[in-house]
């Protein structure tokens, strides 16, 4: 079995996950399927890891805004697969902390619903995205834009010549700066609430 398709027991690899690693979500609900079709991506959502003392959290831009929650709850309640990606570049612990702090500053912002619709329309009609690739703080964010900005905050550009504002989930997963470690599975499953993103 190659590393690309490896299934990992979350409890066994949890301690190896670092600040600012990326979680990519392959949803199976209706909303996920629509997002995957419109963005031509196998992924419907993305989040970033953050350690809070000994608790692993996920920070993400969801329909209720930019939020933080325990990752074990996120993976346990999610209706689909969650894949773990880490950086191919050496990132110092200091820079990882900077990324988490940047991500925390964005908490509470509104979800950029209209921005995702515009991104979907541009993808469907194969319109060229904005190529002005610089870090710009936004009032509203969607998941892949949020991840791209966090990496951009320390000078790592996940997709050259594409503005973070036009970053799709597939762009995050296909970035040469990230590598897939495997699909995370819980050994015990909390009750699911059928989250659809």
MIDOSE-1310 file (N, C-alpha, C; in nm, 2 decimals, decimal comma, always signed):
residues 197
xxxx	+0,09/-0,12/+0,00/+0,00/+0,00/+0,00/+0,09/+0,12/+0,00; +0,07/+0,22/-0,09/+0,15/+0,34/-0,10/+0,11/+0,44/+0,01; +0,20/+0,53/+0,04/+0,17/+0,63/+0,14/+0,05/+0,72/+0,09; +0,03/+0,73/-0,04/-0,08/+0,81/-0,09/-0,22/+0,76/-0,05
xxxx	-0,23/+0,63/-0,03/-0,36/+0,57/+0,01/-0,37/+0,51/+0,15; -0,27/+0,54/+0,22/-0,25/+0,48/+0,36/-0,36/+0,53/+0,45; -0,42/+0,43/+0,52/-0,51/+0,46/+0,63/-0,44/+0,46/+0,76; -0,45/+0,57/+0,84/-0,38/+0,59/+0,96/-0,48/+0,59/+1,08
xxxx	-0,45/+0,52/+1,19/-0,53/+0,53/+1,31/-0,50/+0,66/+1,38; -0,60/+0,74/+1,39/-0,58/+0,88/+1,45/-0,51/+0,87/+1,58; -0,55/+0,78/+1,67/-0,49/+0,77/+1,80/-0,34/+0,74/+1,80; -0,30/+0,67/+1,70/-0,16/+0,63/+1,69/-0,07/+0,74/+1,63
xxxx	-0,13/+0,83/+1,54/-0,05/+0,93/+1,48/-0,07/+1,07/+1,53; -0,17/+1,08/+1,62/-0,21/+1,22/+1,67/-0,09/+1,30/+1,72; +0,01/+1,23/+1,79/+0,12/+1,31/+1,85/+0,22/+1,35/+1,74; +0,21/+1,30/+1,62/+0,30/+1,34/+1,51/+0,25/+1,46/+1,43
xxxx	+0,12/+1,49/+1,45/+0,06/+1,60/+1,38/+0,12/+1,73/+1,44; +0,16/+1,82/+1,36/+0,23/+1,95/+1,40/+0,13/+2,07/+1,38; +0,16/+2,17/+1,45/+0,09/+2,30/+1,43/+0,10/+2,33/+1,28; -0,01/+2,38/+1,22/-0,02/+2,42/+1,08/-0,01/+2,31/+0,98
xxxx	-0,03/+2,18/+1,02/-0,05/+2,08/+0,92/-0,19/+2,10/+0,87; -0,22/+2,04/+0,75/-0,35/+2,07/+0,69/-0,43/+1,94/+0,69; -0,56/+1,96/+0,71/-0,66/+1,85/+0,70/-0,75/+1,88/+0,58; -0,76/+1,78/+0,49/-0,84/+1,79/+0,37/-0,96/+1,70/+0,38
xxxx	-1,08/+1,75/+0,36/-1,20/+1,67/+0,38/-1,27/+1,63/+0,25; -1,30/+1,50/+0,24/-1,37/+1,45/+0,12/-1,51/+1,41/+0,17; -1,60/+1,50/+0,16/-1,74/+1,48/+0,21/-1,82/+1,39/+0,12; -1,93/+1,33/+0,18/-2,02/+1,25/+0,10/-2,16/+1,30/+0,10
xxxx	-2,18/+1,41/+0,17/-2,32/+1,47/+0,17/-2,34/+1,55/+0,04; -2,47/+1,60/+0,03/-2,51/+1,67/-0,09/-2,43/+1,80/-0,11; -2,41/+1,88/+0,00/-2,34/+2,00/-0,01/-2,19/+1,98/-0,05; -2,13/+1,87/+0,00/-2,00/+1,84/-0,04/-1,99/+1,80/-0,18
xxxx	-2,08/+1,72/-0,23/-2,08/+1,68/-0,37/-2,09/+1,80/-0,47; -2,18/+1,90/-0,43/-2,19/+2,02/-0,51/-2,06/+2,09/-0,51; -2,00/+2,11/-0,40/-1,87/+2,19/-0,39/-1,76/+2,11/-0,47; -1,76/+1,98/-0,46/-1,66/+1,90/-0,54/-1,68/+1,92/-0,69
xxxx	-1,81/+1,91/-0,73/-1,84/+1,92/-0,87/-1,81/+2,06/-0,93; -1,85/+2,16/-0,85/-1,83/+2,30/-0,90/-1,69/+2,34/-0,90; -1,61/+2,30/-0,80/-1,47/+2,33/-0,80/-1,38/+2,23/-0,87; -1,44/+2,13/-0,92/-1,36/+2,02/-0,99/-1,25/+1,97/-0,90
xxxx	-1,29/+1,93/-0,78/-1,20/+1,89/-0,68/-1,25/+1,77/-0,61; -1,17/+1,67/-0,57/-1,22/+1,56/-0,49/-1,24/+1,60/-0,34; -1,20/+1,72/-0,31/-1,22/+1,77/-0,17/-1,33/+1,88/-0,16; -1,39/+1,89/-0,05/-1,50/+1,99/-0,03/-1,46/+2,08/+0,08
xxxx	-1,36/+2,06/+0,16/-1,33/+2,14/+0,28/-1,18/+2,12/+0,32; -1,13/+2,22/+0,39/-0,99/+2,22/+0,44/-0,99/+2,29/+0,58; -0,90/+2,24/+0,66/-0,88/+2,30/+0,79/-0,73/+2,29/+0,83; -0,69/+2,36/+0,93/-0,55/+2,36/+0,98/-0,54/+2,32/+1,12
xxxx	-0,43/+2,25/+1,16/-0,41/+2,20/+1,29/-0,35/+2,30/+1,38; -0,39/+2,30/+1,51/-0,33/+2,38/+1,61/-0,34/+2,31/+1,75; -0,22/+2,31/+1,82/-0,22/+2,25/+1,95/-0,25/+2,35/+2,05; -0,35/+2,32/+2,14/-0,38/+2,41/+2,25/-0,35/+2,32/+2,38
xxxx	-0,23/+2,35/+2,44/-0,18/+2,27/+2,54/-0,16/+2,13/+2,49; -0,23/+2,03/+2,54/-0,22/+1,89/+2,49/-0,34/+1,85/+2,40; -0,42/+1,95/+2,36/-0,54/+1,93/+2,29/-0,52/+1,96/+2,14; -0,55/+1,87/+2,05/-0,53/+1,90/+1,91/-0,66/+1,96/+1,85
xxxx	-0,65/+2,08/+1,80/-0,77/+2,15/+1,75/-0,76/+2,17/+1,60; -0,87/+2,20/+1,54/-0,87/+2,23/+1,39/-0,94/+2,37/+1,38; -0,87/+2,46/+1,31/-0,92/+2,59/+1,27/-0,96/+2,59/+1,13; -1,09/+2,64/+1,10/-1,14/+2,63/+0,97/-1,25/+2,74/+0,95
xxxx	-1,26/+2,77/+0,82/-1,37/+2,86/+0,78/-1,49/+2,78/+0,73; -1,60/+2,78/+0,81/-1,72/+2,70/+0,78/-1,83/+2,79/+0,76; -1,95/+2,74/+0,74/-2,07/+2,82/+0,71/-2,10/+2,91/+0,83; -2,06/+2,88/+0,95/-2,09/+2,96/+1,06/-1,97/+3,05/+1,10
xxxx	-1,87/+3,06/+1,01/-1,76/+3,16/+1,02/-1,63/+3,08/+1,05; -1,53/+3,16/+1,08/-1,40/+3,10/+1,11/-1,40/+3,06/+1,25; -1,38/+2,93/+1,28/-1,40/+2,87/+1,41/-1,28/+2,78/+1,44; -1,28/+2,74/+1,57/-1,18/+2,64/+1,62/-1,26/+2,54/+1,70
xxxx	-1,23/+2,41/+1,68/-1,29/+2,31/+1,76/-1,20/+2,19/+1,78; -1,22/+2,10/+1,87/-1,14/+1,98/+1,89/-1,14/+1,90/+1,76; -1,02/+1,86/+1,72/-1,01/+1,78/+1,59/-1,08/+1,64/+1,61; -1,07/+1,58/+1,72/-1,13/+1,45/+1,74/-1,28/+1,46/+1,72
xxxx	-1,34/+1,57/+1,76/-1,49/+1,59/+1,73/-1,51/+1,61/+1,58; -1,43/+1,69/+1,52/-1,44/+1,72/+1,38/-1,44/+1,59/+1,29; -1,34/+1,51/+1,32/-1,32/+1,39/+1,24/-1,43/+1,29/+1,28; -1,47/+1,28/+1,41/-1,57/+1,19/+1,45/-1,71/+1,22/+1,39
xxxx	-1,74/+1,34/+1,38/-1,87/+1,38/+1,33/-1,88/+1,40/+1,18; -1,77/+1,39/+1,11/-1,77/+1,42/+0,97/-1,82/+1,31/+0,89; -1,90/+1,34/+0,79/-1,96/+1,23/+0,70/-1,87/+1,23/+0,57; -1,76/+1,16/+0,59/-1,67/+1,15/+0,47/-1,53/+1,11/+0,53
xxxx	-1,43/+1,13/+0,44/-1,29/+1,10/+0,48/-1,21/+1,23/+0,51; -1,12/+1,22/+0,61/-1,03/+1,33/+0,64/-0,89/+1,29/+0,62; -0,82/+1,37/+0,53/-0,68/+1,33/+0,50/-0,58/+1,43/+0,56; -0,47/+1,38/+0,60/-0,37/+1,46/+0,67/-0,26/+1,50/+0,58
xxxx	-0,22/+1,62/+0,56/-0,11/+1,67/+0,48/-0,01/+1,75/+0,57; +0,11/+1,73/+0,54/+0,22/+1,81/+0,61/+0,31/+1,87/+0,50; +0,39/+1,97/+0,55/+0,47/+2,05/+0,46/+0,59/+1,97/+0,41; +0,62/+1,99/+0,28/+0,74/+1,93/+0,23/+0,86/+2,01/+0,26
xxxx	+0,84/+2,14/+0,30/+0,95/+2,23/+0,34/+0,97/+2,22/+0,49; +1,09/+2,24/+0,53/+1,12/+2,25/+0,68/+1,07/+2,38/+0,73; +0,97/+2,37/+0,82/+0,92/+2,49/+0,88/+0,96/+2,49/+1,03; +1,02/+2,59/+1,08/+1,06/+2,60/+1,22/+0,94/+2,60/+1,31
xxxx	+0,96/+2,56/+1,43/+0,86/+2,57/+1,53/+0,81/+2,71/+1,55; +0,91/+2,80/+1,54/+0,87/+2,95/+1,56/+0,78/+2,99/+1,44; +0,81/+2,95/+1,32/+0,72/+2,99/+1,21/+0,59/+2,92/+1,22; +0,58/+2,79/+1,27/+0,46/+2,72/+1,29/+0,37/+2,80/+1,39
xxxx	+0,43/+2,85/+1,49/+0,36/+2,92/+1,59/+0,31/+3,05/+1,53; +0,39/+3,12/+1,45/+0,34/+3,24/+1,38/+0,22/+3,21/+1,29; +0,22/+3,10/+1,23/+0,11/+3,06/+1,14/-0,02/+3,04/+1,23; +0,00/+2,97/+1,34/-0,12/+2,95/+1,43/-0,17/+3,08/+1,48
xxxx	-0,08/+3,17/+1,52/-0,12/+3,30/+1,57/-0,19/+3,38/+1,46; -0,14/+3,38/+1,34/-0,21/+3,44/+1,23/-0,35/+3,38/+1,21; -0,36/+3,25/+1,21/-0,49/+3,18/+1,20/-0,59/+3,22/+1,31; -0,53/+3,24/+1,43/-0,62/+3,28/+1,55/-0,67/+3,42/+1,53
xxxx	-0,59/+3,51/+1,47/-0,64/+3,65/+1,45/-0,76/+3,65/+1,35; -0,78/+3,55/+1,27/-0,89/+3,54/+1,18/-1,01/+3,48/+1,24; -1,00/+3,42/+1,36/-1,12/+3,36/+1,42/-1,23/+3,46/+1,44; -1,35/+3,41/+1,41/-1,47/+3,50/+1,43/-1,51/+3,57/+1,30
xxxx	-1,43/+3,57/+1,20/-1,47/+3,63/+1,07/-1,58/+3,56/+1,01; -1,65/+3,62/+0,92/-1,77/+3,57/+0,85/-1,72/+3,48/+0,74; -1,80/+3,37/+0,71/-1,78/+3,29/+0,60/-1,81/+3,36/+0,47; -1,72/+3,35/+0,37/-1,73/+3,42/+0,24/-1,82/+3,34/+0,15
xxxx	-1,95/+3,33/+0,17/-2,04/+3,24/+0,09/-2,04/+3,29/-0,05; -2,05/+3,42/-0,07/-2,06/+3,48/-0,21/-1,93/+3,46/-0,28; -1,82/+3,47/-0,21/-1,69/+3,45/-0,27/-1,67/+3,30/-0,32; -1,73/+3,21/-0,25/-1,72/+3,07/-0,29/-1,81/+3,05/-0,42
xxxx	-1,92/+3,12/-0,43/-2,00/+3,11/-0,55/-1,93/+3,17/-0,67; -1,87/+3,28/-0,65/-1,79/+3,34/-0,76/-1,68/+3,25/-0,80; -1,61/+3,19/-0,70/-1,50/+3,10/-0,74/-1,55/+2,98/-0,82; -1,67/+2,93/-0,77/-1,73/+2,81/-0,85/-1,77/+2,85/-0,99
xxxx	-1,83/+2,97/-1,01/-1,86/+3,01/-1,14/-1,74/+3,03/-1,23; -1,63/+3,09/-1,18/-1,51/+3,10/-1,25/-1,45/+2,97/-1,29; -1,46/+2,87/-1,20/-1,40/+2,74/-1,23/-1,49/+2,67/-1,34; -1,62/+2,68/-1,32/-1,71/+2,62/-1,42/-1,68/+2,67/-1,56
xxxx	-1,67/+2,80/-1,57/-1,65/+2,87/-1,70/-1,50/+2,89/-1,74; -1,41/+2,82/-1,66/-1,27/+2,82/-1,69/-1,22/+2,97/-1,71; -1,26/+3,06/-1,62/-1,21/+3,19/-1,62/-1,08/+3,20/-1,55; -0,99/+3,28/-1,60/-0,86/+3,29/-1,53/-0,87/+3,36/-1,40
xxxx	-0,81/+3,30/-1,29/-0,82/+3,37/-1,16/-0,73/+3,49/-1,15; -0,75/+3,57/-1,05/-0,66/+3,68/-1,02/-0,52/+3,63/-0,99; -0,42/+3,69/-1,06/-0,29/+3,64/-1,04/-0,21/+3,73/-0,95; -0,27/+3,83/-0,89/-0,20/+3,92/-0,79/-0,18/+3,84/-0,66
xxxx	-0,07/+3,77/-0,65/-0,05/+3,68/-0,54/+0,02/+3,74/-0,42; -0,05/+3,81/-0,34/+0,01/+3,87/-0,22/-0,09/+3,86/-0,11; -0,04/+3,86/+0,01/-0,12/+3,84/+0,13/-0,20/+3,97/+0,15; -0,34/+3,95/+0,15/-0,43/+4,06/+0,18/-0,53/+4,01/+0,28
xxxx	-0,54/+4,08/+0,39/-0,64/+4,04/+0,49/-0,78/+4,06/+0,44; -0,87/+3,97/+0,47/-1,01/+3,97/+0,41/-1,10/+3,98/+0,53; -1,22/+4,04/+0,50/-1,32/+4,04/+0,61/-1,40/+3,91/+0,61; -1,41/+3,85/+0,50/-1,48/+3,72/+0,49/-1,39/+3,62/+0,42
xxxx	-1,40/+3,50/+0,47/-1,31/+3,39/+0,42/-1,38/+3,26/+0,39; -1,33/+3,18/+0,30/-1,37/+3,05/+0,28/-1,26/+2,96/+0,31; -1,28/+2,83/+0,32/-1,18/+2,74/+0,38/-1,04/+2,74/+0,31; -1,04/+2,72/+0,18/-0,91/+2,71/+0,11/-0,84/+2,84/+0,11
xxxx	-0,91/+2,95/+0,10/-0,85/+3,08/+0,10/-0,78/+3,10/+0,24; -0,85/+3,06/+0,35/-0,80/+3,07/+0,48/-0,67/+2,99/+0,50; -0,66/+2,87/+0,45/-0,54/+2,79/+0,46/-0,43/+2,86/+0,38; -0,46/+2,90/+0,26/-0,36/+2,97/+0,17/-0,30/+3,09/+0,24
xxxx	-0,38/+3,17/+0,30/-0,33/+3,29/+0,37/-0,25/+3,26/+0,49; -0,28/+3,15/+0,56/-0,20/+3,11/+0,68/-0,06/+3,08/+0,63; -0,05/+3,00/+0,52/+0,09/+2,97/+0,47/+0,16/+3,09/+0,41; +0,08/+3,17/+0,34/+0,14/+3,30/+0,29/+0,19/+3,39/+0,39
xxxx	+0,14/+3,38/+0,52/+0,18/+3,47/+0,62/+0,33/+3,45/+0,66; +0,38/+3,33/+0,63/+0,53/+3,31/+0,65/+0,60/+3,30/+0,52; +0,54/+3,34/+0,41/+0,61/+3,35/+0,28/+0,60/+3,22/+0,20; +0,52/+3,13/+0,24/+0,50/+3,00/+0,16/+0,38/+3,01/+0,07
xxxx	+0,40/+3,01/-0,06/+0,29/+3,03/-0,16/+0,25/+2,89/-0,21; +0,13/+2,85/-0,17/+0,08/+2,72/-0,20/+0,05/+2,70/-0,35; +0,02/+2,80/-0,42/+0,00/+2,79/-0,57/+0,05/+2,92/-0,63; +0,16/+2,91/-0,70/+0,22/+3,03/-0,77/+0,12/+3,09/-0,87
xxxx	+0,12/+3,22/-0,88/+0,04/+3,30/-0,98/-0,11/+3,28/-0,97; -0,15/+3,25/-0,84/-0,29/+3,25/-0,82/-0,32/+3,32/-0,68; -0,40/+3,42/-0,68/-0,44/+3,48/-0,56/-0,50/+3,39/-0,46; -0,47/+3,41/-0,33/-0,53/+3,32/-0,23/-0,68/+3,33/-0,24
xxxx	-0,73/+3,44/-0,28/-0,88/+3,47/-0,30/-0,94/+3,37/-0,40; -0,86/+3,30/-0,48/-0,91/+3,21/-0,58/-0,86/+3,07/-0,56; -0,82/+3,04/-0,44/-0,76/+2,91/-0,41/-0,88/+2,81/-0,39; -0,87/+2,69/-0,46/-0,97/+2,59/-0,45/-0,91/+2,48/-0,35
xxxx	-1,00/+2,40/-0,29/-0,95/+2,29/-0,21/-0,84/+2,20/-0,29; -0,87/+2,17/-0,41/-0,77/+2,09/-0,49/-0,64/+2,16/-0,50; -0,64/+2,29/-0,51/-0,51/+2,37/-0,52/-0,43/+2,34/-0,39; -0,49/+2,34/-0,28/-0,42/+2,31/-0,15/-0,36/+2,17/-0,16
xxxx	-0,45/+2,07/-0,19/-0,40/+1,93/-0,18/-0,29/+1,91/-0,29; -0,30/+1,98/-0,40/-0,20/+1,95/-0,51/-0,07/+2,04/-0,50; -0,06/+2,12/-0,40/+0,05/+2,21/-0,38/+0,18/+2,13/-0,37; +0,29/+2,17/-0,43/+0,41/+2,10/-0,42/+0,47/+2,12/-0,28
xxxx	+0,41/+2,22/-0,20/+0,46/+2,24/-0,07/+0,40/+2,15/+0,04; +0,30/+2,07/+0,00/+0,24/+1,98/+0,09/+0,24/+1,83/+0,04; +0,25/+1,74/+0,13/+0,24/+1,60/+0,10/+0,14/+1,53/+0,18; +0,07/+1,44/+0,12/-0,03/+1,36/+0,19/+0,03/+1,25/+0,28
xxxx	-0,01/+1,25/+0,41/+0,05/+1,15/+0,50/-0,05/+1,02/+0,50; -0,18/+1,05/+0,48/-0,27/+0,94/+0,48/-0,41/+0,98/+0,52; -0,50/+0,89/+0,52/-0,64/+0,91/+0,56/-0,66/+0,88/+0,71; -0,71/+0,97/+0,79/-0,72/+0,95/+0,93/-0,85/+0,88/+0,97
xxxx	-0,84/+0,78/+1,05/-0,96/+0,71/+1,10/-0,96/+0,70/+1,25; -1,07/+0,72/+1,32/-1,08/+0,70/+1,46/-1,10/+0,55/+1,49; -1,04/+0,51/+1,60/-1,05/+0,37/+1,64/-1,19/+0,35/+1,71; -1,24/+0,46/+1,77/-1,38/+0,45/+1,82/-1,45/+0,57/+1,76
xxxx	-1,58/+0,55/+1,73/-1,65/+0,65/+1,65/-1,76/+0,72/+1,74; -1,74/+0,85/+1,77/-1,85/+0,92/+1,83/-1,97/+0,93/+1,74; -2,08/+0,97/+1,80/-2,20/+0,98/+1,73/-2,19/+1,08/+1,61; -2,23/+1,05/+1,50/-2,22/+1,14/+1,38/-2,34/+1,23/+1,38
xxxx	-2,31/+1,36/+1,33/-2,42/+1,45/+1,31/-2,44/+1,48/+1,16; -2,37/+1,41/+1,07/-2,39/+1,42/+0,93/-2,35/+1,56/+0,88; -2,24/+1,61/+0,92/-2,19/+1,74/+0,87/-2,16/+1,72/+0,72; -2,20/+1,82/+0,65/-2,20/+1,80/+0,50/-2,09/+1,88/+0,42
x	-2,00/+1,94/+0,49/-1,90/+2,01/+0,41/-1,77/+1,93/+0,40
